[in-house]
Amino acid sequence: MPKSLHSKRHLMIAAALAEQRRLKGMSQAQVAKAFGRYQPFIANIESGERRIDLVELLDIAAIIDLDVEALLRRLRQLPSMD
């Protein structure tokens, strides 16, 4: 079984966060500040270097207006083992 940190699903989450942040017109630093963290925290999530837990995902999604339900539907279309 692959490590989930580098799975297709994890990379999809990271890419969705980065894409939506850009679409929202926010920098990593702006998202980090709204989240109460520093910019490298967001950079590490977006680059796939750091896992994001569900609570963090929901909180960051609220900041950048990411539709988590739509993201979950896309994630469910991928095989669970990659």
C-alpha positions as a Markdown table, in Angstrom:
| # | Residue | x | y | z |
|---|---|---|---|---|
| 1 | Met | 0.0 | 0.0 | 0.0 |
| 2 | Pro | 1.4 | 3.4 | -0.9 |
| 3 | Lys | 1.9 | 6.1 | 1.6 |
| 4 | Ser | -1.1 | 8.4 | 1.6 |
| 5 | Leu | 1.1 | 11.5 | 1.7 |
| 6 | His | 2.1 | 10.9 | -1.9 |
| 7 | Ser | -1.1 | 9.2 | -3.2 |
| 8 | Lys | -3.1 | 10.5 | -6.1 |
| 9 | Arg | -5.9 | 11.4 | -3.7 |
| 10 | His | -3.6 | 13.4 | -1.5 |
| 11 | Leu | -2.0 | 15.2 | -4.5 |
| 12 | Met | -5.5 | 16.0 | -5.8 |
| 13 | Ile | -6.4 | 17.6 | -2.4 |
| 14 | Ala | -3.2 | 19.7 | -2.5 |
| 15 | Ala | -3.8 | 20.7 | -6.1 |
| 16 | Ala | -7.5 | 21.6 | -5.4 |
| 17 | Leu | -6.5 | 23.8 | -2.5 |
| 18 | Ala | -3.8 | 25.6 | -4.5 |
| 19 | Glu | -6.1 | 26.1 | -7.5 |
| 20 | Gln | -9.0 | 27.5 | -5.5 |
| 21 | Arg | -6.7 | 29.8 | -3.5 |
| 22 | Arg | -5.4 | 31.2 | -6.8 |
| 23 | Leu | -8.9 | 31.5 | -8.2 |
| 24 | Lys | -9.9 | 33.4 | -5.0 |
| 25 | Gly | -7.0 | 35.7 | -5.7 |
| 26 | Met | -5.3 | 35.0 | -2.4 |
| 27 | Ser | -1.6 | 34.4 | -1.7 |
| 28 | Gln | -0.4 | 31.6 | 0.5 |
| 29 | Ala | 0.5 | 34.2 | 3.1 |
| 30 | Gln | -3.0 | 35.6 | 3.1 |
| 31 | Val | -4.5 | 32.2 | 3.6 |
| 32 | Ala | -2.0 | 31.4 | 6.3 |
| 33 | Lys | -2.7 | 34.6 | 8.1 |
| 34 | Ala | -6.5 | 34.0 | 8.0 |
| 35 | Phe | -5.8 | 30.4 | 9.3 |
| 36 | Gly | -3.5 | 31.6 | 12.0 |
| 37 | Arg | -0.3 | 30.0 | 10.6 |
| 38 | Tyr | 2.7 | 31.1 | 8.6 |
| 39 | Gln | 3.0 | 30.9 | 4.8 |
| 40 | Pro | 5.3 | 27.8 | 4.8 |
| 41 | Phe | 2.4 | 25.8 | 6.4 |
| 42 | Ile | 0.2 | 26.4 | 3.4 |
| 43 | Ala | 3.1 | 26.0 | 1.0 |
| 44 | Asn | 3.9 | 22.6 | 2.5 |
| 45 | Ile | 0.3 | 21.4 | 2.1 |
| 46 | Glu | 0.0 | 22.6 | -1.5 |
| 47 | Ser | 3.3 | 21.0 | -2.4 |
| 48 | Gly | 2.3 | 17.7 | -0.9 |
| 49 | Glu | 5.0 | 17.8 | 1.8 |
| 50 | Arg | 2.5 | 18.0 | 4.6 |
| 51 | Arg | -0.7 | 16.1 | 5.3 |
| 52 | Ile | -3.8 | 18.0 | 6.0 |
| 53 | Asp | -6.4 | 16.6 | 8.4 |
| 54 | Leu | -10.1 | 16.9 | 7.9 |
| 55 | Val | -10.6 | 19.8 | 10.3 |
| 56 | Glu | -7.7 | 21.8 | 8.6 |
| 57 | Leu | -9.2 | 21.0 | 5.2 |
| 58 | Leu | -12.6 | 22.3 | 6.3 |
| 59 | Asp | -11.2 | 25.5 | 7.8 |
| 60 | Ile | -8.9 | 26.3 | 4.9 |
| 61 | Ala | -11.8 | 25.5 | 2.5 |
| 62 | Ala | -14.0 | 28.0 | 4.2 |
| 63 | Ile | -11.3 | 30.7 | 3.8 |
| 64 | Ile | -10.9 | 30.0 | 0.1 |
| 65 | Asp | -14.5 | 29.0 | -0.7 |
| 66 | Leu | -13.6 | 25.5 | -1.8 |
| 67 | Asp | -16.5 | 23.2 | -2.3 |
| 68 | Val | -15.4 | 20.2 | -0.1 |
| 69 | Glu | -18.3 | 18.1 | -1.2 |
| 70 | Ala | -17.4 | 18.4 | -4.8 |
| 71 | Leu | -13.8 | 17.6 | -4.0 |
| 72 | Leu | -14.9 | 14.5 | -2.1 |
| 73 | Arg | -16.9 | 13.3 | -5.1 |
| 74 | Arg | -13.9 | 13.7 | -7.3 |
| 75 | Leu | -11.7 | 11.8 | -4.8 |
| 76 | Arg | -14.2 | 9.0 | -4.6 |
| 77 | Gln | -13.8 | 8.4 | -8.4 |
| 78 | Leu | -10.1 | 7.5 | -7.9 |
| 79 | Pro | -9.1 | 4.0 | -6.9 |
| 80 | Ser | -8.4 | 3.8 | -3.2 |
| 81 | Met | -5.1 | 2.0 | -3.8 |
| 82 | Asp | -2.7 | 3.8 | -6.2 |
